[in-house]
Amino acid sequence: MMDDLRRIERTAEMNDTKISAKGVQVFYGDTHAIKDVDVQIGDKTVTAFIGPSGCGKSTFLRCLNRMNDTIDICRVQGSITMDGQDIYDPRVDPVQLRAKVGMVFQKPNPFPKSIYDNVAYGPKIHGLAQTKADMDVIVEASLRRAAIWNEVKDRLDAPGTGLSGGQQQRLCIARAVATAPEVLLMDEPCSALDPIATAQIEELIDELRQQFSVVIVTHSMQQAARVSQKTAFFHLGNLVEFNDTDQIFTNPQDPRTESYITGRIG
């Protein structure tokens, strides 16, 4: 009976896991940047990566959509699967993978195109719209998901670069969700924004997790506590601790986690 129960629990856990990383190592030339990381990232959950600057959290994030492939001296070892499929399998097209694993960067980086064309760019490349009417639907839905439609609906032909910083970041989120991804990676998405824009993005992250698995790198522990359900603490390339966010912040198991949270290291 107990064995059956454990099997059911394991199956449920596997069904809730979107991305599974095992024994992941990352090298930049001779530099060992990430050391033997194991982590399970849940579906429709916000997972926060925290830790001091240079601890490897952004490097590991970029492993999840193979962005490190673009760096010649970088090599990744270990296993990373999404829905059970090895994303580093030679048969996996990184371009197609990045349509399923969208990314939002630290600094808002809209293309030097209209607001409409910024959002339409990904769907156009991936052939997601057959007609202009189809594209109109995708663009509107993406801008609504990014909570910016009402602010830009009357000026879709205006350049995306003309928006405020917070609006530009929401436009970049709209661009990322326009290819109908399953996972959204966010690398310090609020670090260049003022407190009001930050609050809007945090509210948006909470809404986005209804549809996506969201992984956010943040230098703000308060932000991690506010927006995430799971938190991973990285230090010197190691994943020190991974647990429910409440547990990490109120009852960390590793003394290094406690030292970071209380400000003694970092």
N, C-alpha and C positions, 0 to 999 in steps of 0.2 A: 504493500500500500504506500509506504513512504517512498519507495523507488519510483512508483508511478507519479507521485506528487512532485518529486524532484524533476522528473522528466517533463512534466507539464510546465513547471516553473521555468525550466531551461528553454523549452520551446517558446513560451511566452516572451522570455527575455530576448531570444533570437529574433522573434517577430517584431519586437520593438526597437531593434538595433538597425540603424540606417547604415552606419559606417563602422567597420571593425578594423582596428590597426593592431598588428602584433609584431613585436620585435623590430620596430622601425628604427633604422639608423640613417643619419644623413651626414655626408661628408662634403665639405667644400675643399677640394684638393686634399691636403693632409689634415685639415682641421675637422675634428669630429664634433659636429654641431648638435646632433640629436643622438641620444644614446638609449637604445633598447626601449622604445616607448610602446606600451600596450594601452589601448583605450577603446571603449565602445561608445559611439555617439548615437543617441536615441533619435527616433523619428518624431517629428512635431514637438521638438524640445529645443530650448535655447541652452547651448553649452558654452560656457565662458572659459577662455584660456587666460590665466593671470600669471604674473611673475615679473621679476626685474627686467630692465632693458637688456637685450642681448642674451636672454635665457633660452631662446629657441622657439618661443610660442608662435611667432609669425612664420618661421621656417617650417615648423610642423604644419601650420595651417595651409601653406602653399603646397605641401605634399598631397593634400586632399583633392586638389584639382590639377595636379601635375604642373603647376606653374614653375616648379624648380627645373622642369625639363628645359626651360629657356636659358638656364645658366650652364655654360659649357663645363665648368669644373665641378658641378654638383652631381653627386650620385646618391641614390636612395636605395636602401636595402630593407628587407623585411616584407611584410604582407599588409596591404590595405585593400579591403573589399567594400563594395557598396552593394547592398542587397545580395550579398553572397558572391558577387563577381569581382575578380581581381582587376583593379583599375590600372595596374601596371602591366597587364597582359599585353604582349606585342600586338594582338588583334584589336585592342581598344584604341580608337582614334581620339587623341587628346582634345581635338576641337569639339567632337561630339560630347565628350565627357564634360567639357566646360560649359556646354549648353545645359547639362543636367546639374552642374555644380557651379552656380553663379558666384561672382565675387564683387565685393564693394571695398574700395581701398580707403586708406587713411585720409588722403586729400581728395576732395571732390574732383573728378576728372571728366566732365562732360566733353564729348567730341565737339569740335568747332562746326557744328551743324545746328539745324533748328531743333527745338524741343521734340517735335514729332519725329524727326529723322534719328535723333539720339535713341529713342525707344524702338523705332522700327528697324534699326540696324541689325540686331541679332536675329529677329524673326525672318528678315530678308535673306541673310546669309544661310540660315538653316531651312529655308523654304517652307516656313510655317503658315504663310498666307498666300492664297491663290489669287486673290483680287484686292483692289484698293479698299473695298468695303470690309474684307476680312482683316486687313491691316489696321483699318480705323478701329475695329472692335478690340484688337489686341492692344493697340496704343492706349485707348481709353481705359481698358480694364487694368493695364499695368500702372498707369498714372493714378488710377483710383486706389489700387492696392498700396501704392507708395504714398497715399494721402496728400497728393499734390494736384489732383485733377482740377479742383475748384479754383485753384490759384492760377492755373495756366491754360485752361480750356479755351479762353478767348484769344490766346496768342501762341498757338502751337507752331506758327511759322517763325517766331522770334528765336534768336540764338540761345541755346542752353547756357552758354557762358555769361549771358546777361542776368542770370538769376542770382539771388543772394546765396551765401555759402550753404545755409541749411537747405534751401530749395535745390541747389545743385546736387547735394548729397541725396536728397529724396529722388531727384531725377535719375541719378546713378543707380539707386535701388530699383526704380521703375525699369530702367534699362536691363538690370540684372534679372528681374523676374519675368521680363517679356518673352524669354525663350522657354517659359514654363519649366524652370528647374525644380529639382526635388530637394536640393540642399542650397543654402545661402551662406557663403563665407563672408565675414566682415572683419577687416583688419583695422582696428582702432577707428571705427567710422565716425566718431564724435570728437576726435582729438583736435581737429581744426575748427570746431564750431563753438559758438557762444552757448551759455546755459539754456536759453530758450529753445534754440535749434536742437540742442542735445536732448532736452526733454521730449521734443516732438519725435526725434529718431527713436528714443527708448520706447515711447508709446507705440510707435510703428513696429518695432521689433516684437513687442508682445502680441500684436495683431498677426504679424507674419508667421509666427510659430503655429498658428492654426492650420497653415497650409504647407509649411516647409520645416525641414530640420535646419536650425540656424546655429552657426558656430561663430562666436565673436571673440576676437582678441581685444583685450582692453587693459590699459594701464591704470584704470580707475577701479579699485576694489568696491567702492560704493556702487558703481555702475553694474559690476558683475553681480553684486548682491541684489540689486533692483530687478535686473532683466532675466537672469538665468535660473534654470532649475538644477543644472549640473555645473560643477566648476573643476577645472584641472589646474593645478599649480605646478609650473615649470621652474626649475632652478639649475643653472649651469648645464643646460642640455638634457637634464633628466626630468621625467614626469615624476614629481615627488609624491603627489597625492591627487586622487580623482574621486569625487564623491558628490552627494547631494549638496547644493550650494549652502543650505542652512547648516549642514554638518561641518563643511569646510570652515565657515566663518564663526561658528559657535563652539565647535568641539573638534578641532583638527587633530588628526592622529599622529602626524609627524612634527617633531619640534621645529623643523625648518619652516613648515607652513605657518605655525604659530608665530615664529620670529618675523616672518614676512608680514603677516596680517597685523601684528602689533607694532610694526615699523622698525624692528631691530635690524632687519636686513632689507635691501631693496634699493 
